[in-house]
């Protein structure tokens, strides 16, 4: 068998995060995204896969109202702080904000033209605002309770505004007349929802008094009252051209229930029962009612707590119906396609806005398409990973599920096993989505379960009652209406404390248990006879697993370590340290040569067993990582924890290797282009390629060569003009490094000087990160200038020496006469040599005159002049010594 390729890295490809905590939400005009309130922030969520596009930190308090402009360009939000904010959804910046209500804003609606915004609040007021100006255009008072719902008339030509309140009334406001034109009083409880018919002349209002009232907008009288016998939270009108109306009308026509030329209004109601019902205004009867609710109700909820649906809207562009549940789930419905027998609604998608704490998870099959997740609830949620939507929910336990495992039976059925705080284990069949087996016998919460790996006809369970039980489910039939009671065929008191984890060996001969008593034990199946006991951890053991190829067991403990044990003698083979808190999960990868671990520090680590090395660490969680699932096909990872986030990880080793090879190939080609540009003396192109390839040494050589050219400034300016801001930032980083070295600082200062000449200060400031670079450039530049200044001042000593030697300053006429008198007795050859020396002396003094002008001024002062003149005379007496050959002066220069 070929050796497995070690994994080098994993990449988080998808993430399911909390995006809705209850409260207001609003759907875009094309249905592509949903803006949801999530605590003090607003999440912009993609409705296709529940991914969060952007998070807006909108308030310092809970969001209470949201609205979108008709073109989806602006988002309006308000909260308990009473601040109304307008957000630009292109830049996600707040354009303007203002306060207008004396209490929290409870409702918000945008006019069809996009120019007006209506708000209602707990202060019993209804205000209308100009969106562009932010000023109030209408101020309405009259309600005697909290105004919970508000709506403009959908026809922009009708200037009507509707508001519903806790005072059981609906008020109709005329925007042109700026007054209340009608008070609709037929409800006996708070008005929760309003809708207008397709023709625009009928208003439907639903309340918590379990009725729907239909109002004629011609004279504002109540046309009819339809009892629904449930507390309603939403009413929606079904338009005649939609799929709902056409399919329902076709079915009613086929069944003979629809009368010809019917003018009734179809509308949908949703409420506390969690079922969708479709009604017609004719006869006040419902046409369709769901047989069972898709809402999962927690048994831990109080009787007075909100259940069922809390809102419902018709999706735009005929995309169906969206219902929102009290447990933060978005349910998408559409009419079923086959209507031969009966009309029905089909649940097409379920997006879970909040998962609570993730306790455990497992992949459902080898294709890694579905993921079974156990949260702090009594249900198991099965997710379709392609759309990140919850495909279905398995409900049956009466308390929180603590653990789960998955397997494929011998006859090909996908099975799910769960253990709960209700002291029972349940066996589920995923295709029929029902419980087929129930195991009762534990005296404490079941904290660990594990399927057999080979025979797949039994499973084991461990509990806080410190016992391990073996259950047999062989022979279960496919057509089971009620779950069969399972019987334990073996039981053993295994540990002194709670059992946290169980694992069955690949050949089904052994089972390993890990406990809070800091030990792990290996038992022989099916009799549960103790084989070996592992002792060495200093804290409780959270996870155990058998190696797929070797006779060893891996354990993860609360002492921050992971250990590998030999089954033969119970010795500890290896210990891995690296986590900063308890290690909660560990699982083998790559045929037992690697493993992945996660812990209470929120980290996921990838280890290589042979080298004891942690080769990668991932920090994508903000809290404890309780759950870890490893796929069988591609060894894809799924992690979840206390932060209610599910992350999916894919092996990126091959992709990164291919990417590195591609980049290396591109680097070779670009390097060849760089060499060709150098040969062709195309310095601008060469500098751009060197910056692109990030080769600072080659870049320095290019600038050094440009500095040696006659027109260095022109060539450097030409090269710098072709650079962008990002390339300038990189160049400044290299200049900062060159500037720290005395041998390279001259080129760095030259390039920096030309760059500052080209770029104006305003553009330099706009470069991201330039302040840090300048802080690194200034100290070294000051040091270099100080050093050069010291060198220049030291050259003054040479000037002074040459001055005193009369090399720089030419001799006067009096000195020449004195010289001729003193040396008249010299021979002609000596006189000629002296004349030559004087001519050379004059030539040197003329060349050095600009440099020594400052010194000459000092030497001609009153005191120094006489002394200097005297010394020059003394020196002129020694003509042979003072005369410097012209070649020596040239060498000196």
C-alpha positions in Angstrom: 0.0 0.0 0.0 1.4 3.4 -1.0 2.2 5.7 1.9 -0.3 8.5 2.5 0.7 12.0 1.7 0.9 14.1 4.9 -1.4 17.0 5.1 0.2 20.4 5.5 -2.7 22.8 5.8 -6.5 23.0 6.1 -8.5 26.0 4.8 -11.9 27.1 6.3 -14.2 27.1 3.3 -17.6 27.7 4.8 -18.9 28.9 8.0 -22.4 28.9 9.6 -22.7 31.7 12.1 -25.4 33.2 14.2 -27.2 35.8 12.1 -30.6 36.2 13.7 -31.4 36.6 17.4 -35.1 37.4 17.0 -36.8 40.7 16.3 -37.1 42.6 13.0 -35.9 41.5 9.6 -36.4 42.7 6.1 -36.1 41.0 2.7 -34.6 42.6 -0.4 -36.7 43.5 -3.4 -35.2 40.6 -5.4 -35.0 38.1 -2.4 -31.2 37.7 -2.7 -30.5 38.8 0.8 -32.1 39.3 4.2 -31.2 42.1 6.7 -31.6 40.6 10.2 -31.2 42.0 13.6 -28.6 40.1 15.7 -28.3 41.6 19.1 -26.8 45.1 18.7 -25.7 44.5 15.1 -27.4 44.0 11.7 -26.4 41.0 9.6 -26.7 41.0 5.8 -27.3 37.4 5.0 -27.3 35.6 1.6 -30.7 33.8 1.4 -29.2 31.0 -0.8 -26.7 29.6 1.7 -27.1 31.6 5.0 -23.6 33.1 4.7 -23.1 36.5 6.3 -22.2 39.1 3.6 -21.5 41.9 6.0 -22.1 42.9 9.6 -23.2 46.4 10.5 -22.5 47.5 14.1 -25.6 49.7 14.2 -26.5 50.3 17.9 -25.3 50.2 21.4 -28.6 48.6 22.2 -31.0 46.0 20.7 -32.3 46.7 17.2 -36.1 47.1 17.2 -37.0 48.1 13.7 -35.6 47.7 10.1 -36.7 48.8 6.7 -35.2 48.8 3.1 -35.6 51.4 0.4 -37.4 50.1 -2.8 -34.1 49.9 -4.7 -32.2 48.2 -1.9 -29.7 50.9 -1.7 -30.5 52.2 1.7 -31.2 50.4 5.0 -33.0 52.1 7.9 -32.5 51.0 11.4 -33.7 52.0 14.9 -33.3 50.6 18.4 -33.9 51.3 22.1 -31.6 54.2 21.8 -34.2 56.0 19.7 -31.6 56.8 17.1 -32.8 56.4 13.5 -30.0 55.7 11.1 -29.7 55.5 7.4 -27.1 53.1 6.0 -25.6 53.0 2.5 -25.6 49.3 1.5 -22.8 49.9 -1.1 -20.3 51.2 1.4 -22.0 50.0 4.6 -21.5 53.5 6.1 -24.0 55.5 8.1 -25.1 58.4 5.9 -27.2 60.3 8.6 -28.9 59.7 11.9 -31.4 61.6 14.0 -33.7 61.2 17.0 -37.5 61.9 16.9 -39.3 59.6 19.3 -39.5 59.8 23.1 -39.3 56.0 23.3 -38.0 53.0 21.4 -39.0 52.9 17.7 -41.2 49.8 17.3 -42.1 49.9 13.6 -40.7 51.3 10.4 -41.8 51.4 6.7 -40.4 53.1 3.6 -42.7 54.6 0.9 -42.8 53.1 -2.5 -41.1 56.2 -4.0 -38.2 55.9 -1.6 -38.5 59.5 -0.4 -40.5 59.0 2.8 -39.9 57.0 5.9 -42.6 56.3 8.5 -41.8 55.3 12.1 -43.9 54.3 15.0 -42.9 54.0 18.6 -43.6 53.2 22.2 -44.4 56.9 22.7 -47.7 56.3 20.8 -46.6 58.6 18.0 -46.4 58.1 14.2 -43.9 60.2 12.4 -43.0 60.6 8.7 -39.5 61.7 7.7 -37.9 63.0 4.5 -35.2 60.5 3.7 -32.8 62.9 2.0 -33.2 65.7 4.5 -33.8 63.8 7.7 -36.5 66.2 8.8 -40.0 65.4 10.0 -42.8 66.0 7.4 -45.8 64.6 9.4 -46.5 64.3 13.1 -49.5 62.1 14.0 -50.9 61.5 17.5 -54.0 59.7 18.5 -53.1 56.1 19.6 -53.5 55.2 23.2 -51.0 52.4 23.2 -47.7 51.3 21.7 -47.8 51.5 17.9 -46.4 48.1 16.8 -47.1 48.0 13.1 -47.0 50.6 10.3 -47.5 50.4 6.6 -47.8 52.7 3.6 -50.4 52.0 1.0 -48.6 49.9 -1.8 -50.0 52.2 -4.5 -47.8 55.3 -4.5 -50.6 57.4 -5.9 -52.7 56.8 -2.8 -51.3 58.9 0.1 -52.5 56.7 2.9 -50.6 55.5 5.9 -51.9 52.7 8.2 -50.8 52.1 11.8 -51.8 49.3 14.3 -51.5 49.6 18.0 -51.8 47.8 21.3 -54.9 49.8 21.9 -56.7 47.4 19.5 -57.3 50.1 16.8 -56.0 50.7 13.3 -55.7 54.3 12.2 -55.7 55.5 8.7 -53.7 58.7 8.1 -54.0 61.0 5.0 -50.5 62.3 4.1 -51.9 65.2 2.0 -54.5 66.4 4.5 -52.1 65.5 7.4 -54.8 64.1 9.6 -56.5 60.8 10.7 -59.3 60.0 8.3 -60.5 56.8 10.0 -60.2 54.8 13.2 -60.9 51.1 12.6 -62.2 49.5 15.8 -63.2 45.8 15.5 -60.3 44.1 17.2 -60.2 43.1 20.9 -56.5 42.7 21.2 -53.3 44.1 19.8 -53.1 44.4 16.0 -50.1 42.4 14.9 -50.1 42.6 11.1 -51.7 44.4 8.1 -52.0 43.8 4.4 -53.7 45.5 1.4 -55.5 43.6 -1.4 -54.3 43.5 -4.9 -56.9 46.0 -6.1 -55.9 48.4 -3.3 -59.4 48.9 -1.8 -59.4 46.2 0.9 -57.4 46.3 4.1 -56.8 43.1 6.0 -55.8 43.3 9.7 -54.8 40.4 11.9 -54.6 40.5 15.7 -53.9 38.4 18.7 -57.7 38.2 19.2 -57.6 35.3 16.7 -59.6 37.0 13.9 -58.9 38.7 10.6 -60.9 41.7 9.7 -61.5 42.9 6.1 -62.0 46.7 5.7 -63.4 48.6 2.7 -61.1 51.6 2.0 -63.9 53.4 0.2 -65.9 54.1 3.4 -63.7 52.4 6.0 -66.4 49.9 7.1 -65.7 46.4 8.2 -66.7 44.0 5.3 -66.3 40.8 7.3 -64.6 39.2 10.2 -63.0 35.7 9.8 -62.3 33.7 13.0 -59.0 31.7 12.8 -59.0 30.2 16.4 -55.3 31.0 16.9 -53.2 34.0 17.9 -52.1 35.5 14.6 -48.7 37.1 14.0 -48.9 37.6 10.2 -51.4 38.0 7.4 -50.2 38.0 3.7 -52.2 38.6 0.5 -51.8 36.1 -2.3 -51.7 38.0 -5.6 -53.5 36.5 -8.6 -50.5 36.1 -10.8 -48.3 34.2 -8.4 -47.6 30.5 -8.4 -49.6 30.2 -5.1 -52.7 31.6 -6.7 -52.4 29.8 -10.0 -51.7 26.4 -8.6 -54.3 26.7 -5.8 -56.9 28.0 -8.4 -56.1 25.1 -10.7 -56.5 22.6 -7.9 -59.8 24.1 -6.7 -61.1 24.2 -10.2 -60.2 20.5 -10.7 -61.8 19.5 -7.4 -64.9 21.5 -8.1 -64.6 23.8 -5.1 -64.0 27.0 -7.0 -66.9 28.9 -8.4 -66.7 30.6 -11.8 -65.9 34.3 -11.8 -64.8 34.3 -8.2 -63.7 37.7 -6.9 -62.5 36.5 -3.5 -59.2 37.4 -1.9 -56.7 34.7 -1.1 -54.6 35.4 2.0 -52.3 33.4 4.3 -52.2 33.4 8.1 -49.5 32.3 10.4 -49.4 32.3 14.2 -48.8 30.5 17.4 -49.7 27.0 16.2 -46.8 27.0 13.7 -48.9 26.0 10.7 -49.6 27.8 7.5 -53.3 28.2 6.4 -54.6 29.7 3.2 -58.0 31.4 3.3 -60.5 33.0 0.9 -62.6 36.0 1.7 -65.7 34.3 0.2 -67.3 32.2 2.8 -64.6 32.9 5.4 -63.2 29.3 5.2 -59.7 28.1 4.8 -58.7 26.3 1.6 -55.6 24.7 2.9 -54.1 23.8 6.3 -50.8 22.1 7.1 -51.3 18.7 8.6 -48.3 19.1 10.9 -46.1 21.9 12.0 -42.5 22.3 10.8 -41.7 24.3 13.9 -39.6 22.5 16.5 -40.9 23.3 20.0 -38.5 22.8 22.9 -40.0 21.0 25.8 -38.0 23.2 28.2 -40.0 26.3 27.1 -42.5 27.8 29.4 -46.2 27.6 28.6 -46.4 31.3 28.3 -43.4 31.6 26.0 -43.9 32.5 22.3 -44.2 29.5 20.0 -44.9 28.8 16.4 -44.4 31.6 13.8 -43.6 35.2 14.8 -43.8 36.6 11.2 -44.4 35.7 7.6 -43.9 37.6 4.3 -44.5 36.8 0.6 -41.2 36.7 -1.1 -40.7 39.0 -4.2 -40.5 37.8 -7.8 -42.9 34.9 -7.0 -40.2 33.0 -4.9 -42.7 31.7 -2.4 -43.5 32.2 1.3 -41.1 33.0 4.1 -42.1 32.2 7.7 -40.0 33.0 10.7 -40.2 30.9 13.9 -39.8 31.8 17.5 -36.6 29.7 17.7 -34.9 31.9 15.0 -35.5 29.7 12.0 -36.4 30.9 8.5 -38.7 28.5 6.6 -39.1 28.8 2.9 -42.3 27.4 1.4 -43.5 26.9 -2.2 -46.4 25.0 -3.7 -45.9 21.3 -4.4 -45.5 20.5 -8.1 -47.7 17.4 -8.2 -51.3 18.3 -7.5 -53.2 15.1 -8.6 -54.4 14.2 -5.2 -54.2 17.3 -3.0 -52.7 20.7 -2.9 -49.8 21.1 -0.4 -47.0 23.3 0.6 -43.4 22.1 0.3 -40.7 23.2 2.7 -37.8 24.0 0.3 -35.3 25.5 2.7 -34.7 26.0 6.4 -32.1 28.5 7.5 -31.2 28.4 11.2 -30.4 31.8 12.6 -29.1 30.7 15.9 -27.7 27.2 16.8 -26.9 27.8 20.5 -23.9 25.8 21.8 -22.7 23.1 19.5 -22.3 19.9 21.6 -21.5 17.2 19.0 -21.6 16.6 15.2 -20.9 13.8 12.7 -21.0 13.4 9.0 -24.0 11.4 7.9 -22.4 9.5 5.0 -19.1 9.0 3.2 -20.1 11.6 0.6 -19.8 14.3 3.2 -22.9 16.0 2.0 -25.0 16.0 5.2 -23.9 16.9 8.8 -25.8 15.9 11.9 -25.5 18.5 14.6 -26.5 18.3 18.3 -27.0 21.6 20.1 -28.3 22.6 23.5 -31.8 21.4 22.4 -33.8 18.1 22.3 -33.5 17.9 18.5 -30.9 16.8 16.0 -30.5 19.1 13.1 -29.3 17.6 9.8 -27.6 20.2 7.5 -27.2 20.0 3.7 -23.7 21.4 3.4 -24.2 22.5 -0.2 -26.7 25.2 0.8 -25.9 25.3 4.6 -29.6 24.9 5.2 -31.2 22.6 7.7 -32.7 19.7 5.7 -34.7 18.2 8.6 -35.0 18.0 12.3 -35.2 14.8 14.4 -37.3 15.4 17.5 -38.2 12.9 20.2 -35.9 13.4 23.2 -37.3 15.2 26.2 -34.1 16.8 27.3 -30.9 18.1 25.8 -28.9 15.8 23.5 -25.3 15.4 24.6 -23.8 13.1 22.0 -24.4 11.4 18.7 -22.9 9.0 16.2 -23.7 8.0 12.6 -23.3 4.8 10.6 -24.5 3.0 7.5 -26.2 -0.3 8.3 -25.5 -3.6 6.6 -28.6 -3.1 4.3 -27.5 0.5 3.4 -29.7 2.6 5.7 -28.2 5.7 7.1 -28.5 5.6 10.9 -28.1 8.3 13.6 -27.6 7.4 17.3 -28.2 10.0 20.0 -27.7 10.1 23.8 -29.5 12.6 26.0 -30.0 14.0 29.4 -33.3 12.1 29.6 -31.2 9.0 30.4 -32.1 7.3 27.0 -30.5 6.5 23.7 -32.4 6.7 20.4 -31.8 5.2 17.0 -32.9 7.2 14.0 -33.4 6.3 10.3 -32.5 9.3 8.2 -34.4 8.5 5.1 -37.8 8.1 6.9 -36.7 10.8 9.4 -38.1 8.8 12.3 -37.0 7.0 15.5 -36.8 3.3 15.0 -35.2 2.2 18.3 -35.3 3.4 22.0 -32.9 2.3 24.7 -33.9 2.9 28.3 -31.8 1.6 31.2 -29.3 4.1 32.2 -29.7 5.9 35.5 -28.0 9.1 34.5 -27.4 11.3 31.5 -26.0 9.5 28.4 -22.8 11.3 27.6 -21.2 9.0 25.0 -22.4 6.7 22.3 -20.5 4.8 19.5 -21.6 2.5 16.6 -19.8 -0.7 15.8 -17.4 -0.2 12.8 -17.4 -3.6 11.1 -20.6 -5.6 11.7 -22.7 -2.5 12.2 -25.4 -4.3 14.2 -24.7 -3.0 17.7 -23.7 0.1 19.6 -22.4 1.1 23.0 -23.4 3.8 25.4 -21.8 5.4 28.4 -23.5 7.4 31.1 -22.9 9.6 34.2 -24.1 6.5 36.1 -20.5 5.2 35.3 -21.7 2.2 33.4 -21.2 1.0 29.8 -24.0 -0.8 28.0 -23.9 -2.8 24.7 -27.1 -2.6 22.7 -28.0 -4.9 19.8 -30.3 -3.6 16.9 -29.8 -6.4 14.5 -33.0 -7.4 12.7 -34.9 -4.1 12.8 -37.4 -4.0 10.0 -37.8 -1.0 7.6 -41.5 -0.4 8.1 -41.5 0.6 11.8 -44.3 3.0 12.9 -43.3 3.1 16.5 -39.7 2.9 17.9 -38.8 -0.6 19.2 -37.6 -0.9 22.7 -33.9 -2.0 22.6 -32.4 -4.3 25.2 -28.8 -4.2 26.5 -27.0 -7.4 26.1 -24.0 -6.5 28.3 -23.3 -3.9 31.0 -20.3 -3.1 33.2 -19.5 -0.5 35.9 -16.5 0.9 34.2 -15.3 4.0 36.0 -15.5 6.0 39.2 -16.8 9.2 37.5 -18.8 10.2 34.5 -18.0 8.6 31.2 -17.2 11.3 28.6 -16.2 9.3 25.5 -16.5 5.9 23.8 -14.8 4.4 20.8 -15.1 1.0 19.1 -12.1 -0.7 17.5 -12.1 -1.1 13.7 -12.6 -4.8 14.0 -15.3 -4.6 16.7 -13.3 -6.6 19.2 -12.6 -3.8 21.7 -14.2 -0.7 23.1 -12.3 2.1 24.8 -13.9 4.5 27.4 -12.6 7.8 28.7 -13.8 9.2 32.0 -13.6 12.2 34.4 -11.7 9.9 36.8 -8.5 10.6 34.6 -8.3 7.1 33.2 -9.1 5.3 30.0 -10.0 1.6 29.8 -10.1 -0.9 27.0 -12.7 -3.6 27.2 -13.2 -6.8 25.1 -16.5 -7.1 23.4 -19.1 -8.4 23.7 -18.6 -9.4 27.4 -17.0 -6.1 28.4 -14.0 -7.7 30.0 -11.2 -5.3 31.0 -8.1 -5.6 28.9 -5.9 -2.7 29.9 -6.2 0.6 31.8 -4.4 3.8 30.8 -3.3 6.0 33.7 -1.2 9.1 33.4 -3.4 12.0 32.7 -3.8 14.6 35.5 -7.3 15.7 34.6 -10.4 14.1 33.2 -10.3 12.5 29.7 -12.7 14.1 27.2 -12.1 12.0 24.1 -10.7 8.6 23.1 -10.2 7.0 19.6 -8.6 3.9 18.2 -5.9 4.2 15.5 -7.1 2.9 12.1 -3.9 1.0 11.5 -2.0 0.5 14.8 -2.8 -1.1 18.1 -2.9 2.1 20.0 -5.4 4.6 21.4 -5.3 8.4 21.4 -6.7 10.3 24.4 -7.4 14.0 24.9 -7.5 15.4 28.4 -8.3 18.4 30.5 -4.6 18.6 31.5 -3.9 20.3 28.1 -2.2 17.2 26.6 -2.9 14.5 24.0 -1.4 11.1 24.6 -1.0 7.9 22.5 -1.1 4.6 24.4 -0.1 1.1 23.4 -2.9 -1.4 23.9 -0.5 -4.3 24.4 1.0 -3.1 27.7 -0.8 0.2 28.5 2.3 2.3 28.2 2.3 5.9 27.0 4.0 6.1 23.6 3.8 9.8 22.9 2.7 13.0 24.6 1.7 16.1 22.7 1.7 19.5 24.3 0.6 22.8 22.7 -2.9 23.7 23.8 -3.3 26.3 26.5 -6.5 24.8 27.9 -8.4 21.5 28.1 -8.2 19.4 24.9 -11.8 18.3 24.2 -11.5 16.4 20.9 -8.8 14.5 19.0 -9.1 12.3 15.9 -6.7 10.5 13.6 -6.0 11.5 10.0 -4.0 10.3 7.1 -4.1 6.6 8.0 -3.1 7.2 11.5 0.1 9.2 10.8 -1.5 12.5 11.8 -4.3 13.7 14.1 -6.3 16.9 14.6 -7.2 18.3 18.0 -9.4 21.0 19.4 -9.9 22.5 22.8 -11.3 24.9 25.2 -8.8 27.6 24.0 -10.8 27.8 20.8 -7.9 26.4 18.7 -7.8 23.6 16.2 -4.4 22.0 15.7 -2.9 19.7 13.1 -0.2 17.3 14.3 2.3 14.9 12.8 2.8 11.9 15.1 6.2 10.8 13.9 7.9 14.2 14.6 5.7 15.2 17.5 5.2 18.5 15.6 2.2 20.8 15.4 2.3 21.8 11.8 -0.7 24.1 11.8 -2.9 26.0 14.2 -6.2 27.6 13.3 -8.0 30.2 15.4 -11.5 30.5 13.9 -13.6 30.0 17.0 -14.1 32.5 19.9 -14.9 30.0 22.5 -14.6 26.3 23.4 -14.6 23.9 20.5 -16.7 21.0 21.7 -17.4 19.2 18.5 -15.1 17.7 15.8 -16.2 15.6 12.8 -13.9 14.0 10.2 -15.2 13.0 6.8 -14.2 9.6 5.4 -13.9 10.5 1.7 -11.7 13.6 1.7 -11.1 13.8 5.5 -12.9 17.1 5.5 -13.3 18.6 9.0 -16.2 20.2 10.7 -15.8 22.0 14.0 -18.3 23.6 16.3 -18.4 25.0 19.8 -19.8 27.3 22.4 -19.7 30.3 20.0 -22.6 28.7 18.0 -20.4 28.6 14.9 -19.9 25.7 12.5 -16.8 25.8 10.4 -16.0 23.5 7.5 -12.4 22.8 6.7 -11.0 21.3 3.4 -7.5 19.9 2.9 -5.7 22.5 1.0 -2.3 20.8 0.8 -2.5 19.8 -2.9 -4.1 23.1 -3.9 -1.4 25.1 -2.1 1.3 22.9 -3.6 -0.1 23.5 -7.1 -0.4 27.2 -6.3 3.2 27.4 -5.1 4.4 25.6 -8.3 2.4 28.0 -10.4 3.8 31.0 -8.6 7.3 29.6 -9.0 6.8 29.1 -12.7 5.4 32.6 -13.1 8.4 33.9 -11.0 10.8 32.2 -13.4 9.1 33.8 -16.4 9.0 37.2 -14.8 12.6 36.8 -13.7 13.6 36.2 -17.3 11.6 39.3 -18.3 13.6 41.2 -15.7 16.9 40.1 -17.2 15.8 40.9 -20.7 14.8 44.4 -19.5 18.2 44.9 -18.0 19.9 43.9 -21.2 17.7 46.3 -23.2 18.4 49.1 -20.6 14.6 49.4 -19.9 15.0 50.4 -16.3 11.4 51.5 -15.8 10.1 48.1 -16.7 12.9 46.3 -14.8 12.1 48.3 -11.6 8.4 47.4 -11.9 9.2 43.7 -12.3 11.6 43.8 -9.4 8.9 45.3 -7.2 6.4 42.8 -8.4 8.7 39.9 -7.7 9.8 41.5 -4.4 13.5 41.4 -5.1 15.0 44.2 -3.0 18.6 43.3 -3.9 18.0 43.5 -7.6 16.0 46.7 -7.1 19.0 48.3 -5.2 21.3 47.3 -8.0 19.0 49.0 -10.6 18.9 52.2 -8.6 22.6 52.1 -8.0 23.2 51.9 -11.7 20.8 54.7 -12.4 22.6 56.9 -9.8 25.9 56.4 -11.6 24.5 57.7 -14.9 25.1 61.2 -16.0 21.4 62.2 -15.9 20.5 60.1 -12.8 17.7 62.3 -11.7 15.9 62.1 -15.0 16.1 58.3 -15.2 15.0 57.8 -11.5 12.0 60.2 -12.0 11.0 58.4 -15.1 11.0 55.1 -13.3 9.1 56.4 -10.3 6.4 58.1 -12.3 5.2 54.6 -13.5 4.6 53.3 -9.9 1.3 53.2 -8.1 0.6 53.8 -4.4 1.0 50.2 -3.5 4.3 50.0 -5.3 5.5 53.2 -3.6 4.6 51.7 -0.2 6.7 48.6 -1.0 9.5 50.8 -2.3 9.5 52.9 0.9 9.8 49.7 2.9 12.9 48.7 1.0 14.3 52.2 1.3 13.8 52.0 5.1 15.9 48.8 5.1 18.6 50.2 2.9 18.8 53.4 5.0 19.8 51.4 8.0 23.1 50.4 6.3 25.9 53.0 5.8 27.0 51.4 2.5 23.5 51.5 1.0 22.2 54.8 2.5 23.5 57.0 -0.4 21.3 55.3 -3.0 18.4 55.2 -0.5 18.6 58.9 0.1 18.8 59.7 -3.6 15.7 57.6 -4.4 13.9 59.0 -1.4 14.7 62.6 -2.5 13.4 62.0 -6.0 10.3 60.2 -4.7 9.4 63.2 -2.4 9.9 65.5 -5.3 7.4 63.6 -7.4 4.7 62.9 -4.8 3.0 65.8 -3.2 2.6 65.6 0.6 -1.2 65.1 0.3 -0.6 61.9 -1.7 2.2 60.7 0.6 -0.1 61.0 3.7 -2.8 59.0 1.9 -0.5 56.0 1.5 -1.6 53.3 4.0 1.1 52.6 6.6 3.4 55.5 5.5 3.6 57.0 9.1 5.3 53.8 10.4 7.8 53.9 7.5 8.6 57.6 8.1 9.2 56.9 11.7 11.8 54.3 10.7 13.4 56.6 8.1 13.8 59.8 10.1 16.3 58.6 12.8 18.7 56.9 10.4 18.5 59.9 8.0 19.4 62.3 10.8 22.3 60.0 11.8 23.6 59.9 8.2 23.4 63.7 7.9 25.2 64.2 11.2 28.0 61.9 10.0 28.4 63.7 6.7 28.4 67.1 8.6 31.2 65.9 10.8 33.2 64.8 7.8 32.7 68.1 6.1 33.9 70.0 9.2 36.9 67.7 9.5 37.9 68.8 6.0 38.4 72.3 7.4 41.6 71.1 9.0 43.0 70.3 5.7 42.0 73.7 4.4 43.6 75.3 7.4 46.9 73.3 6.9 47.1 74.2 3.3 46.4 77.8 4.1 49.2 78.0 6.5 51.5 76.3 3.9 50.6 79.1 1.4 49.2 76.4 -0.9 45.8 77.8 -1.0 46.4 81.6 -0.7 48.8 83.0 -3.3 51.8 85.1 -2.2 51.6 88.9 -2.4 54.0 91.2 -4.5 55.9 92.3 -1.4 56.6 88.7 -0.6 57.9 88.1 -4.1 60.3 91.1 -3.8 61.5 89.9 -0.5 62.1 86.5 -1.9 64.1 87.9 -4.9 66.4 89.9 -2.5 67.0 87.0 -0.2 67.7 84.6 -3.0 69.5 86.7 -5.5 72.6 84.8 -5.0 70.8 81.5 -6.0 71.7 80.2 -9.4 69.4 80.5 -12.4 68.1 77.0 -12.2 66.9 77.5 -8.6 65.2 80.8 -9.6 63.4 79.0 -12.5 62.2 76.3 -10.2 60.8 78.9 -7.8 58.9 80.7 -10.6 57.4 77.4 -11.7 56.3 76.7 -8.1 54.7 80.1 -7.8 52.7 79.6 -11.0 51.5 76.2 -9.8 50.7 77.8 -6.5 48.6 80.4 -8.1 46.7 77.7 -10.1 46.0 75.7 -7.0 44.8 78.8 -5.1 42.4 79.8 -7.9 40.9 76.3 -7.9 40.6 76.2 -4.1 39.4 79.8 -3.8 35.6 79.0 -3.5 36.2 76.4 -0.9 38.5 78.5 1.2 36.6 81.8 0.9 35.2 81.4 4.4 38.6 80.8 5.8 40.2 83.7 4.0 37.6 86.0 5.5 38.6 84.8 8.9 42.3 85.2 8.2 41.9 88.8 7.1 40.6 90.0 10.4 42.5 92.6 12.3 44.4 90.3 14.7 44.8 87.3 12.5 45.9 89.3 9.4 49.1 90.5 10.9 50.0 87.2 12.3 49.2 85.4 9.1 51.1 88.0 7.0 54.1 87.5 9.3 53.9 83.7 9.0 53.7 83.9 5.3 56.8 86.1 5.2 58.6 83.6 7.4 57.6 80.8 5.2 58.6 82.6 2.1 62.2 82.6 3.3 62.2 78.9 2.7 61.3 78.9 -0.9 62.6 75.4 -1.5 60.5 73.9 1.2 57.3 75.9 0.3 57.4 75.1 -3.3 55.1 72.1 -4.0 55.4 70.3 -7.4 52.3 70.5 -9.6 52.0 66.7 -9.7 51.9 66.5 -5.9 49.1 69.1 -5.8 47.2 67.2 -8.3 47.5 64.1 -6.1 46.5 66.1 -3.1 43.3 67.2 -4.9 
